[in-house]
Amino acid sequence: MANIAQSDTPVQYAMPRGKTGCLSMVGGFEVFVDDSYSETMRQYIRSGYYEGLECRAVLALVKPSDRVLEAGTALGVVSMTAASIVGVNHVVTFEANPAMVEAARDNFQRNGFEGIRANIGVLTNRAKFSDGKRVPFYVSRSFWASRLGASPEHKDIVGTIEVPTVCLEEEIRKHDANVIVCDIEGGEIDLFDGADLTNISLIILEAHEGFVGKDAIDVMIKGFVSRGFALDSEETKYDVLVLRK
């Protein structure tokens, strides 16, 4: 099982072809830290805080029999943490930014988790899903701030891409998922509004009050409660919410 121990000393080898950077231990995994990331990002990834709360919740609550669906892959650290418990065939992950899917797949292969299915797409609940629909996704200079709810005028946005949508409930059914892990920079509001979560027993969710506001987060939590979830006060830490049936 993975641990959360970190190293401040990057390992200088095995770079992806055509890129410069270093490998660093993050959550017990060797992760490539690209030189194109800002110095602030590089330091934070290596700090021990990057995805640390999500990984701790996964390690504390996910069981070997669970099947995990993740929204927001990023570097793949949370995906690998889940796969270290349930196995690679029981984790499927979706990410809107193709560059981050490539980065995650590289990290999966490096750490022996290449069986994790990493997909390009924006999860959308059935009530809002339209087959073949693509949506604009706004790429931030800091990859972890890339999001749906932005515009080209926002000062951090450096590009816009069109991304296919994927039906959340259909992916839950296909994967027989009972756990959702979600970190999608404010997109959680639309994703879970009206979603059928009948088969889901655990949600580990980073809320983004800075993007959507406190009222929207409060309404989302009330919606979870109305569908039989309770907020786990012991495991909920800062912006990472843990909801259990």
N, C-alpha and C positions, 0 to 999 in steps of 0.2 A: 504494500500500500504506500502511496506517496505521502510525503510529509511536507510541512510548511517551512522547513528550515531553509534559509537563504544564504547566499554567498555574495560578498561585496567584491570578490575578485573574479573578473570575467576570464573565461577560458578562450585562448586565442587560436582556435583552429577550426577546421571543418566548416568553412564559410559556404553558404549557397553560391553557386556559380554566378558570376557577374555582379555580386554585391559585396559591400564592405561592412564590417561590423565586428561583433564578438558574440561568443556564446556565454550565457550567464545562467547560473542555477536559480530557477524560480519555482517555488513550490515543490522542490525535489526533482524538477525536470530541466534538461538543457534546452534553453530557448535562445534563438538567434535575435540579437538586438541590433537592428539596422542602424548604420551611421546616418541614414536620412532622418531618423527620429531626432527631435530636439534633445538638447542636453538634459533638460528637465524630465522629459519622457524616459530617456535612457537611465537616468538616476533612479527614477521612481520604479521602473520595471525591476531594477536590481535591489530595491530597498527592503523588500520583505512585505511591503504593503500592497503591491500590485495583485489584484484579485484575491488577496489574502482572506477577506471576510467570506467571500463566496466559497472559496476552497474549504475553509474551516466548517462552514455549514454543510457542504457536501460530505466531507469526511465524518461529520457527527451524525448525519441523518440518513444518508443514502445507504440502502442495504444491498447485498449481493444479488438479491432476486429482483431488484428494481430495473426499470427500463427508462432511460433518460432522454428527453428531448430538450435541446438547448437553442435559445434564440440569442444570437450575438456571440460569434465564435472568438473574434479578436485573435490573439496569439495562440489560443487553444489550451491554455493552462487549466481552465475549469473543465473542459472536455476531457483532458487526460486524467485529471483528478477523479472525475466520475468513472472513467474507464478503468482506472486502477482498482475500483471496487466491483463494478458490474461486468467488466469485460468490454472489449472494443465493439463487439456486435450488438451491444445493448445501449450504445450511445449514438445519437444522430444530432447533427448540429447545423444551424442555418446562419448565414452571414451575408449581408447585402453587398459588402465591399469585396470584389474579386481579389484585390491585392492582399487582403487579410486572409481570405480563404487559402490563397497560395502560401502565405506565411504560416498559417496553422498546419496545413498539410505537411510542410517542410518540418515543422516541429514534431508532428505526429510520427513521421518516418524516423527522425533522429532518435526518438525515445521509444521506438518499438510499438507505437500505437497507430500504425498506418491503416488499420482496419476501421477506425472511426470514420463514419460517413459525413464528410463536410460538404455542404451544399451552398450554392449561391442563390439567395432568394430572400424575400421579405415575407415572414409569416403574417397571415391575415385571417381573422376568424371568418367562419362560414357566412355570417350575416353580411359581411362587407366584401367577400371574395367574389371575383369575376374571372373566370377562366381566360387565360391569355393576357390579363391586365399587367401592365408594367407601371411602376411608380418612380418618381424622381427621388434619388438618394443623394444627399449633400455630403461631400467628402471634406472633412476638416483637415487642416495641417497637422493636428494631433489626432491620430486615427481613432482614439477612444471617444472623441467628440463628434465623429461623423454620425449623421442622423437623418431621419425623415423630416422632422419638423423644423426646417430651416429655410433659407433662401440664399440665392447667390450674393445678395447684398450683405449678409452677415460677414463680419470681418475675418472670421476664422475659416470660412469656406473657400476651398481652392479649386473645386470642381463639382460637377453634377453628372451623375450617371443614371441610366434607366435600368431598373432591376425588376425581374419577374416576381410576381406574388405567388405564394404557396398557401394552400388552405390548412390552417392550424388543425382543425378537427380531423381532416383526412390524414394528416401526418401522425396525429395521435393514434388513429385507428390502424394505420399501416405499420407503425412501430410498436403498437400495443403499449404505449408509454403511460406510465403512472406518475412520473416526476417531470416537472418543467423547471429549467434554470433559465433565467431571462435577464439580460443586460443590454438594452437597446435604446439608451439615451432618450427617454421620453416616449418612445413608441409603444411602451407597455400600456398606456392608457387606451389607445385604440385597439390594441391586440386583445386585451381581456374584456373590453366592453361588449357584453353580449355573447362572449365565447361559451361554448359548451364544454365544461370541465368535469363532466360526470365521472370520467375514468381517472381523473388526476387526484392524487392523495397528498402530494407535497409540491409546493412551489417555493423556489428560492429566487428572489427577485430584487434587483437593485432598482430603487425608485429614484427618479431624477427631478426632484422638486425645483431645481434651478432652471430646468427647461419647461416644465409644465405647470408649476405652481402647487402650493400646498392643498388648495381646494380640490384640484383634480386627483391628487394622491388620496385624499380623504374619501372621495367618492369611489375611487377604485377599491380601496380597502373595504368599504361598506358593501360593495358589490361582491367581493369574495365572501364576506361573512354571510350574505344572503344566500349564497350557494353552498353553505355548509363548512366553510373554512374558518379556522380560528388563527389569530396572530400568535405565533409562538414567542412570547415575551423573553424567554430565556435565550433563544437562538437568534432573535432579531438584534442586529447590531448596526447602529447608525442608519445608513440608507439601505442596508441589505435586509429586506423583509423576508421572514420565513412564515409561510402559511400552511397549515396542516389540517387534514380532516381526521 
